[in-house]
């Protein structure tokens, strides 16, 4: 195991990694921006170092500053968390060349899976189902449009090297295709530094189901599925482990197929195979996230695993058979996670400011992951997520009830939050009944009386 691990990240994930390192008796070095130096996880770490100003490009995204601080701090490994540099293959390569262990997949996997077109080709070549799509679109706008049109409408234009909903443009008719391509390329260039695009068949209101995989370069196991269908602007908001209303045998078969595909590649770390699902067409590959997911805690709650400790053990050279000797654990009950944002629940715009009151709902079968404390400040420089609240129950209904009670007890003053949105969602009949799809949140927000719609009457 490592002696000291650098953590160039912030918020809930920095707190989560520091906690795992403390429990393993490994020293931690938090590398933070000037804006984050007073957050609670900084005090919980063994050491900390401010690496730059508040702007991400001058701190968390400054590759040379991060590596230099980790080396000067006596670290032998680096855990990138999620976001920022966690999926940057060049950063992973430079970290290794500097003599530090990058706690994540090998750079070649980050490079291959970071390009959505190559990732689709790799997974499709190993028997994982794909929706119809183009390769990377080349040539003039007219030539690109002609190629994209071959897969039929509706279609979705997507950046080949991005994610998070940025640059994704749905197109329903030929006359809107060239303008959609132009907009997507511009957004991709701004968001990811490259404008390459591809197009795939657009499924209307599918489910978003992902499979958690752990691998050591030779073997791979799945840790079941998460349903991440509840989204706002293509960003996940509520995640569940497992996926309600889908046959267990089909979920298990798809999870095993995903594990076999990554094992055949020699994949060597945590990875999440994301898919879209509809009852008519089944599962189709969306992308592979080669890192710890925000929603990892939901899987931990139903499997009894610790995914951050698994990351650390894999990166230190341990084999999967020693980490999980019994193989895939059985699912125990159901877990639901809500992402709490400092944002206006009506306009869904960030609401930065001081946390005059910040009292999360700990206990009672509820888990909270956060990087904030009362008296802290939500700055405008970063993603406005302030906590994740996770509830586990023996049944889905019990987990949902626990989560509702916890969110009603969560006290936040000084900033607005999306808690009213989450509470409305938890009592929204399509979600409550297990039939949520990627458009359910938008339907809820447009419903009469939101954010306090009257429940539908039972027939």
Order of alpha helices (4+ residues) and beta strands (2+ residues): beta-alpha-beta-alpha-beta-alpha-beta-alpha-beta-alpha-alpha-alpha-beta-beta-alpha-beta-beta-beta-beta-alpha-beta-beta-alpha-alpha-alpha-beta-beta-beta-beta-beta-beta-alpha-beta-alpha-alpha-alpha
